[in-house]
Amino acid sequence: MATVAEKLTEIETGITQIVTSGQSFTVDGITYNRGNLSALYQIKEALLRESMRTSGQRPVFRGFDFTSAGYSDMGND
């Protein structure tokens, strides 16, 4: 079974091939073409999130202070 990094490399190669030459590309037995290029981008984002989780990195979360007048970004006060 391919690692997350290997899958990510395959997806990035596929995106590049489709964008530059307009050809279809096959990953894990599924053929993607220009019509479903957005699916490759979604897979890439999911793999990046999985890679961050497995490497111990976490997405940045910024808190918000919800007040009666609306909300304010706590990072810019």
C-alpha positions as CSV (number, residue, x, y, z in Angstrom):
1,M,0.0,0.0,0.0
2,A,1.3,3.4,-0.9
3,T,2.2,5.9,1.8
4,V,0.5,9.3,2.0
5,A,3.6,11.0,0.6
6,E,3.6,8.6,-2.4
7,K,-0.1,9.1,-3.0
8,L,0.4,12.9,-2.8
9,T,3.2,12.7,-5.4
10,E,1.0,10.7,-7.7
11,I,-1.9,13.2,-7.4
12,E,0.4,16.2,-8.0
13,T,1.9,14.4,-11.1
14,G,-1.6,13.8,-12.3
15,I,-2.7,17.4,-11.8
16,T,0.4,18.6,-13.7
17,Q,-0.1,16.2,-16.6
18,I,-3.8,17.1,-17.0
19,V,-3.1,20.9,-16.7
20,T,-0.2,20.9,-19.1
21,S,-1.2,18.3,-21.7
22,G,-5.0,17.8,-21.2
23,Q,-4.6,14.1,-21.0
24,S,-6.3,11.7,-18.6
25,F,-4.4,10.2,-15.7
26,T,-4.9,7.0,-13.6
27,V,-4.4,6.8,-9.9
28,D,-5.3,3.7,-7.9
29,G,-7.2,2.3,-10.9
30,I,-9.4,5.4,-11.3
31,T,-8.9,7.5,-14.4
32,Y,-9.3,11.2,-14.0
33,N,-9.5,13.7,-16.8
34,R,-9.8,17.5,-17.2
35,G,-13.5,17.2,-16.4
36,N,-12.8,15.9,-12.8
37,L,-9.7,17.9,-12.1
38,S,-11.4,19.3,-9.1
39,A,-11.6,15.8,-7.6
40,L,-7.8,15.6,-7.8
41,Y,-7.5,18.9,-6.0
42,Q,-9.9,17.6,-3.3
43,I,-7.9,14.4,-2.9
44,K,-4.7,16.5,-2.7
45,E,-6.2,18.6,0.1
46,A,-7.3,15.5,2.0
47,L,-3.9,13.9,1.7
48,L,-2.2,17.1,2.9
49,R,-4.4,17.2,6.0
50,E,-3.7,13.5,6.6
51,S,0.0,14.2,6.2
52,M,-0.2,17.0,8.7
53,R,-2.0,14.9,11.2
54,T,0.4,12.0,11.0
55,S,3.4,14.2,11.3
56,G,2.1,15.9,14.4
57,Q,1.3,19.2,12.8
58,R,-2.1,20.8,13.3
59,P,-3.9,23.5,11.4
60,V,-3.9,26.9,13.1
61,F,-7.1,27.8,14.9
62,R,-7.8,31.4,15.7
63,G,-10.3,32.1,18.5
64,F,-13.1,34.5,18.1
65,D,-14.8,36.6,20.8
66,F,-18.5,36.6,20.1
67,T,-20.0,39.7,21.6
68,S,-23.6,41.2,21.6
69,A,-22.4,43.6,18.9
70,G,-21.1,40.9,16.6
71,Y,-17.7,39.2,16.8
72,S,-14.2,40.4,16.8
73,D,-11.1,38.5,15.8
74,M,-9.1,38.0,19.0
75,G,-5.8,38.0,17.1
76,N,-6.3,41.6,15.9
77,D,-7.3,43.3,19.2
